[in-house]
Amino acid sequence: MLLRGLDRILTRAGYEVITANDGHQAAELLTQLEFDAIVSDISMPGMNGIQLLRCARERDLDVPVLLVTGAPAVETAVEALEYGAFQYLTKPVDAKRFEQAVEKAVQLHRMAVMKREALGLLGSSNALVGDRAGLETSFDRALETLWMAYQPIVQAKDKTLFGYEALLRSAEPTLPHPGAILDAAERLDRLAPLGQAIRASAATPVAARADTGKLFVNLHTRDLLDPTLTSADSALSKIAGRVVLEITERASLEEIKDIPSRVAKLREMGFQIAIDDLGAGYAGLTSFALLEPEIVKLDMTLVRNVHKQSTKQKLIRSMTALCKDMGMMVVGEGVENVEERDALIDLGCDLLQGYLFAKPARAFPPFSWGK
């Protein structure tokens, strides 16, 4: 009866209305047609309204979903809004308010479509995902299409290969770069499965070859809490003696307890530790004191145009000298031209990485020293 009543209200307002008697029928319609708005009861046969919302996001990241309930509860409302319900209406539904809600939903849907077109036209790399349900769908697709690109790291002293850094990539267009995928994982509290997928994917081609040198793999600080990181059965652990785990200096280590013991366990297994983005992260000695890295990577902002800037040269020379006094190797990353390369060698860098030698690509791109 309510379904027929809402149908009549929207039809009189000039909308084309398609109805479904249960969740499965509605989900099937989503595979066949595009909609400007969806109205669903929260409790219905087949699936509930939240499940239908998630199903809708698998097809359309923008379509507004209005949820109706006869048994309002704070928990249900919070969940509905968290997953991106456009509006949460309670029965009995006021006809005028209902019509206004649908009208606003349709208008905002049109705006969302235009915004997405504008982002595409401008070539924006920003994440194009809004609510939680849409973000979950995009993140799941990113995991399914995850792959690793590899960029060589070369030795300055003899121009030979030292190893490769594994870099996260995905075919999911709504999460177009690694930062967007990591942001989504943090918002969804799914950093653990992302880290596990990255480590397994990074290790697989390296394990099959003995000529790739060291494998550099990036860790989120929270990966240190994941028990699979130190599992002897993991793909990465099986080649631990060839692996350098990179931890960025941009991330805080304060929320991770017992870091020294966790890092000691990794070293016992054969892993080496690197600090990434040195010079662009937190000031102070925390990361060095807690991690005691074997390798340090200079942030590319220090490397850029180093041959032209005496301040950068003095800073890098001092940093590399101090690192060597502590027994650490230094990587200059982001090298784009021969002038930067030669300046970094003169300043004491042991290892070099950047587009000058090779761009990241599927396993394993060849490299050149540069002219």
C-alpha positions as CSV (number, residue, x, y, z in Angstrom):
1,M,0.0,0.0,0.0
2,L,2.8,2.4,0.9
3,L,4.7,1.5,-2.3
4,R,1.6,2.3,-4.4
5,G,1.1,5.6,-2.5
6,L,4.7,6.8,-3.0
7,D,4.4,5.7,-6.7
8,R,1.4,8.0,-7.2
9,I,3.0,10.9,-5.4
10,L,6.1,10.8,-7.7
11,T,4.1,10.1,-10.9
12,R,1.9,13.1,-10.3
13,A,5.0,15.2,-9.8
14,G,6.2,14.2,-13.3
15,Y,8.7,11.5,-12.6
16,E,9.0,8.1,-14.4
17,V,8.7,5.6,-11.5
18,I,9.8,2.0,-11.5
19,T,8.9,-0.1,-8.5
20,A,10.2,-3.4,-7.0
21,N,8.6,-5.6,-4.5
22,D,11.8,-6.8,-2.8
23,G,15.5,-6.2,-2.5
24,H,16.6,-8.8,-5.1
25,Q,14.2,-7.4,-7.7
26,A,15.5,-3.9,-7.0
27,A,19.1,-5.1,-7.3
28,E,18.3,-6.7,-10.7
29,L,16.8,-3.5,-12.0
30,L,20.0,-1.7,-11.1
31,T,21.9,-3.9,-13.5
32,Q,19.5,-3.0,-16.3
33,L,18.7,0.7,-15.9
34,E,20.1,4.0,-14.7
35,F,18.2,6.0,-12.1
36,D,18.2,9.6,-10.9
37,A,17.2,8.6,-7.4
38,I,16.4,5.4,-5.4
39,V,13.8,5.2,-2.6
40,S,14.0,2.1,-0.4
41,D,12.5,0.8,2.8
42,I,15.2,-0.3,5.3
43,S,13.4,-3.5,6.2
44,M,12.2,-5.5,3.2
45,P,12.3,-9.1,1.8
46,G,15.5,-10.2,0.1
47,M,17.9,-7.7,1.5
48,N,17.8,-4.6,3.7
49,G,18.1,-1.0,2.6
50,I,21.8,-0.7,3.6
51,Q,22.6,-3.7,1.5
52,L,20.7,-2.3,-1.5
53,L,22.6,1.0,-1.0
54,R,25.9,-0.9,-1.3
55,C,24.6,-2.8,-4.3
56,A,23.7,0.6,-5.9
57,R,27.2,1.8,-5.4
58,E,28.6,-1.1,-7.4
59,R,26.8,0.4,-10.4
60,D,26.6,4.1,-9.7
61,L,28.8,6.1,-7.3
62,D,26.5,9.1,-7.3
63,V,22.9,8.1,-7.4
64,P,21.1,9.4,-4.2
65,V,19.5,6.7,-2.1
66,L,16.6,7.8,0.3
67,L,15.9,5.2,3.0
68,V,12.5,4.9,4.7
69,T,11.7,3.1,8.0
70,G,8.8,2.5,10.3
71,A,11.0,1.7,13.2
72,P,13.5,4.5,13.6
73,A,16.6,3.9,15.7
74,V,19.7,5.9,16.4
75,E,22.0,3.0,15.3
76,T,20.2,2.5,12.0
77,A,20.2,6.2,11.2
78,V,23.9,6.4,12.0
79,E,24.7,3.4,9.8
80,A,22.5,4.8,7.0
81,L,24.2,8.2,7.0
82,E,27.7,6.6,7.3
83,Y,27.1,4.6,4.2
84,G,25.9,7.6,2.3
85,A,22.1,7.5,2.4
86,F,21.0,10.8,1.0
87,Q,18.1,11.1,3.4
88,Y,16.6,9.0,6.2
89,L,12.8,9.3,6.4
90,T,10.4,7.9,8.9
91,K,6.9,6.6,8.4
92,P,4.3,7.8,8.1
93,V,5.9,9.8,5.3
94,D,4.6,13.3,4.7
95,A,3.7,13.5,1.0
96,K,5.0,17.1,0.5
97,R,8.2,16.5,2.4
98,F,8.8,13.2,0.5
99,E,8.3,15.0,-2.9
100,Q,10.7,17.7,-1.9
101,A,13.3,15.2,-0.7
102,V,13.2,13.4,-4.1
103,E,13.3,16.6,-6.0
104,K,16.4,17.7,-4.2
105,A,18.0,14.3,-4.6
106,V,17.5,14.4,-8.4
107,Q,18.9,17.9,-8.6
108,L,22.0,17.0,-6.6
109,H,22.5,13.9,-8.7
110,R,22.6,16.0,-11.8
111,M,25.2,18.3,-10.1
112,A,27.3,15.2,-9.1
113,V,27.3,14.0,-12.7
114,M,28.4,17.4,-14.0
115,K,31.1,17.6,-11.4
116,R,32.4,14.2,-12.4
117,E,32.4,15.3,-16.1
118,A,34.3,18.4,-15.1
119,L,36.9,16.4,-13.2
120,G,37.4,14.2,-16.2
121,L,37.7,17.2,-18.5
122,L,40.3,18.9,-16.3
123,G,42.2,15.6,-15.8
124,S,42.0,15.9,-12.1
125,S,43.8,13.1,-10.1
126,N,41.7,13.6,-7.0
127,A,39.7,10.7,-5.7
128,L,36.2,10.7,-7.2
129,V,34.5,8.8,-4.4
130,G,32.0,10.3,-1.9
131,D,30.1,8.2,0.6
132,R,31.3,5.1,2.5
133,A,29.3,2.6,0.3
134,G,30.9,4.0,-2.8
135,L,34.3,4.1,-1.2
136,E,34.0,0.4,-0.2
137,T,33.0,-0.5,-3.8
138,S,35.9,1.4,-5.3
139,F,38.4,0.0,-2.7
140,D,37.3,-3.5,-3.4
141,R,37.8,-3.0,-7.1
142,A,41.2,-1.4,-6.4
143,L,42.3,-4.5,-4.5
144,E,41.0,-6.8,-7.3
145,T,43.0,-4.9,-9.9
146,L,46.1,-4.2,-7.7
147,W,49.5,-4.6,-9.4
148,M,53.1,-3.6,-8.6
149,A,55.3,-1.4,-10.7
150,Y,59.1,-1.7,-10.2
151,Q,61.7,1.1,-10.4
152,P,65.4,0.3,-10.3
153,I,67.8,1.6,-7.7
154,V,71.4,1.8,-9.0
155,Q,74.8,2.0,-7.4
156,A,76.7,5.2,-7.9
157,K,80.2,3.6,-7.6
158,D,79.9,1.2,-10.5
159,K,76.6,2.0,-12.2
160,T,75.2,-1.5,-11.5
161,L,71.8,-2.6,-10.3
162,F,71.3,-2.6,-6.5
163,G,67.6,-3.5,-6.5
164,Y,64.0,-2.4,-7.3
165,E,61.4,-0.5,-5.4
166,A,57.9,-2.0,-5.7
167,L,55.3,0.7,-6.2
168,L,51.5,0.3,-5.7
169,R,49.3,0.6,-8.8
170,S,45.7,-0.2,-9.6
171,A,43.3,-0.2,-12.6
172,E,40.5,1.4,-10.5
173,P,39.8,4.8,-12.1
174,T,38.1,6.3,-9.0
175,L,41.2,5.8,-6.9
176,P,43.7,6.9,-9.5
177,H,47.0,7.0,-7.5
178,P,48.5,5.2,-4.5
179,G,47.7,8.1,-2.2
180,A,44.0,7.8,-3.0
181,I,44.1,4.1,-2.3
182,L,45.9,4.5,1.0
183,D,43.4,7.3,2.0
184,A,40.5,5.0,1.3
185,A,42.1,2.1,3.3
186,E,42.5,4.4,6.2
187,R,38.9,5.7,6.1
188,L,37.6,2.2,5.8
189,D,40.0,0.8,8.4
190,R,41.3,-1.7,5.9
191,L,45.0,-1.0,5.9
192,A,45.8,-4.5,6.9
193,P,44.3,-6.3,3.8
194,L,45.9,-3.6,1.6
195,G,49.3,-4.1,3.1
196,Q,49.0,-7.9,2.8
197,A,48.0,-7.6,-0.8
198,I,50.9,-5.3,-1.6
199,R,53.5,-7.5,0.1
200,A,52.3,-10.7,-1.6
201,S,52.1,-9.0,-5.0
202,A,55.5,-7.4,-4.6
203,A,57.2,-10.6,-3.6
204,T,55.9,-13.0,-6.2
205,P,58.0,-12.0,-9.3
206,V,61.1,-11.4,-7.2
207,A,61.0,-14.8,-5.6
208,A,61.1,-16.3,-9.1
209,R,64.4,-14.5,-10.0
210,A,67.7,-14.2,-8.4
211,D,69.1,-11.3,-10.4
212,T,66.9,-8.5,-9.2
213,G,68.9,-7.4,-6.2
214,K,67.2,-6.0,-3.1
215,L,63.4,-5.5,-3.1
216,F,62.3,-2.2,-1.5
217,V,58.7,-2.5,-0.1
218,N,56.8,0.4,1.4
219,L,55.1,-0.1,4.8
220,H,52.5,2.0,6.4
221,T,53.4,2.4,10.1
222,R,50.3,0.4,11.1
223,D,51.6,-2.5,9.1
224,L,54.0,-3.0,12.0
225,L,51.0,-4.2,14.0
226,D,50.0,-6.8,11.4
227,P,51.0,-10.3,12.6
228,T,51.2,-11.5,9.0
229,L,54.2,-9.2,8.5
230,T,56.3,-11.5,10.6
231,S,54.6,-14.7,9.6
232,A,57.1,-17.2,8.3
233,D,54.6,-18.4,5.8
234,S,54.1,-15.1,4.0
235,A,55.5,-14.6,0.5
236,L,57.7,-11.7,1.6
237,S,59.1,-13.5,4.7
238,K,60.4,-16.3,2.5
239,I,62.7,-13.8,0.7
240,A,63.4,-11.6,3.8
241,G,67.1,-11.6,3.2
242,R,66.6,-9.8,0.0
243,V,64.0,-7.3,1.3
244,V,64.3,-3.7,2.5
245,L,61.2,-2.4,4.3
246,E,60.7,1.3,3.8
247,I,58.9,3.4,6.4
248,T,58.2,7.0,5.5
249,E,59.4,9.8,7.8
250,R,56.1,11.6,6.9
251,A,54.2,9.2,9.2
252,S,54.2,9.4,13.0
253,L,55.4,6.3,14.9
254,E,54.0,7.5,18.2
255,E,50.8,5.3,18.0
256,I,52.9,2.1,17.5
257,K,53.9,0.5,20.8
258,D,57.1,-1.6,21.2
259,I,58.6,-0.5,17.9
260,P,62.2,-1.5,18.9
261,S,61.1,-5.1,19.6
262,R,59.0,-5.3,16.5
263,V,61.8,-4.0,14.3
264,A,64.3,-6.4,16.1
265,K,62.0,-9.3,15.1
266,L,62.0,-8.2,11.5
267,R,65.8,-8.0,11.5
268,E,66.0,-11.5,13.0
269,M,64.0,-12.7,10.0
270,G,66.5,-11.1,7.6
271,F,64.7,-7.9,6.7
272,Q,66.5,-4.6,6.5
273,I,64.9,-1.2,7.3
274,A,64.9,2.0,5.4
275,I,63.6,5.5,6.3
276,D,61.9,7.1,3.3
277,D,61.3,10.8,2.5
278,L,64.1,12.0,4.8
279,G,63.9,15.8,5.0
280,A,60.2,16.0,4.3
281,G,58.8,14.4,7.5
282,Y,58.8,14.9,11.2
283,A,61.7,16.8,12.7
284,G,63.8,15.3,15.5
285,L,65.4,12.0,16.1
286,T,62.4,9.8,16.8
287,S,62.5,7.8,13.5
288,F,66.2,7.2,13.6
289,A,66.2,6.2,17.3
290,L,63.3,3.8,17.0
291,L,64.2,2.2,13.6
292,E,68.0,2.4,13.4
293,P,67.8,2.0,9.6
294,E,70.4,0.5,7.4
295,I,69.3,2.7,4.5
296,V,68.1,6.3,4.3
297,K,66.3,7.8,1.2
298,L,66.5,11.5,0.7
299,D,63.2,13.1,-0.3
300,M,62.9,14.1,-3.9
301,T,62.2,17.7,-2.9
302,L,65.8,17.9,-1.7
303,V,67.1,16.3,-4.9
304,R,65.2,18.5,-7.3
305,N,67.6,21.1,-8.9
306,V,70.3,20.3,-6.3
307,H,73.0,21.2,-8.8
308,K,71.6,24.8,-8.8
309,Q,71.1,25.3,-5.1
310,S,74.0,25.6,-2.7
311,T,71.8,25.4,0.4
312,K,70.5,21.9,-0.7
313,Q,74.1,20.8,-1.5
314,K,75.4,21.8,1.9
315,L,72.4,20.0,3.6
316,I,72.8,16.8,1.6
317,R,76.5,16.7,2.1
318,S,76.1,17.0,5.8
319,M,73.3,14.4,6.0
320,T,75.1,11.9,3.9
321,A,78.3,12.2,5.9
322,L,76.4,11.8,9.2
323,C,74.5,8.8,7.8
324,K,77.7,7.1,6.7
325,D,79.2,7.7,10.2
326,M,76.2,5.8,11.6
327,G,76.8,3.0,9.0
328,M,73.8,3.8,6.8
329,M,73.6,3.9,3.0
330,V,72.0,6.9,1.4
331,V,69.7,6.9,-1.6
332,G,69.0,10.0,-3.7
333,E,65.5,9.5,-5.2
334,G,63.7,11.4,-7.8
335,V,66.7,11.9,-10.1
336,E,65.5,13.3,-13.4
337,N,68.7,14.6,-15.2
338,V,72.4,14.0,-15.3
339,E,73.2,17.2,-13.5
340,E,71.2,16.0,-10.4
341,R,72.8,12.6,-10.7
342,D,76.4,13.9,-10.8
343,A,75.7,16.4,-8.0
344,L,74.4,13.6,-5.7
345,I,77.4,11.4,-6.5
346,D,79.7,14.3,-5.6
347,L,77.7,14.9,-2.4
348,G,78.3,11.3,-1.3
349,C,75.1,9.4,-2.2
350,D,75.6,5.6,-2.4
351,L,72.5,4.8,-4.4
352,L,70.3,6.6,-7.0
353,Q,66.8,6.3,-8.2
354,G,64.6,8.2,-10.6
355,Y,63.2,8.7,-14.1
356,L,66.7,9.3,-15.4
357,F,67.4,5.6,-15.0
358,A,64.0,4.1,-15.7
359,K,60.3,4.9,-15.1
360,P,58.3,2.4,-12.9
361,A,57.0,-0.5,-14.9
362,R,55.9,-4.1,-14.6
363,A,58.5,-6.5,-13.5
364,F,61.3,-5.7,-14.3
365,P,62.2,-2.6,-16.4
366,P,65.8,-2.3,-17.7
367,F,67.7,0.8,-16.7
368,S,70.3,3.1,-18.3
369,W,72.8,5.4,-16.6
370,G,71.8,8.4,-18.6
371,K,73.9,10.3,-21.1
